[in-house]
Amino acid sequence: MAKPDNRADNAEHLQQHINNTEQNVQETNQYLAEHAEEISTVEKQNLLEKNERRQNSIQAFASEKQDEQGQ
């Protein structure tokens, strides 16, 4: 038998995703600040692009959280 769809804590889970993703962005920015001279241009670009995707995810999580709280 399938488990019932329990959405009671979706907003909380989404906030955890937001917090974790923001922390990853900050850690990457710190890494770039400390090691910019030591890493290749390609690696630096890859990290910047990853952070851009993370920012997009944060926006999507926030929008989804807003939808969940409106229900």
RASUL-V46886 format. One line per field, one symbol per residue. psi: psi as a letter, one per 20 degrees, with the letter a starting at -180 (. if undefined). Layout:
psi=???
//
This chain:
psi=pqqqoojhkghgghhgggggghghgghggggghhjhiiqrhggggghghghghghhggggggghgggghi.
//
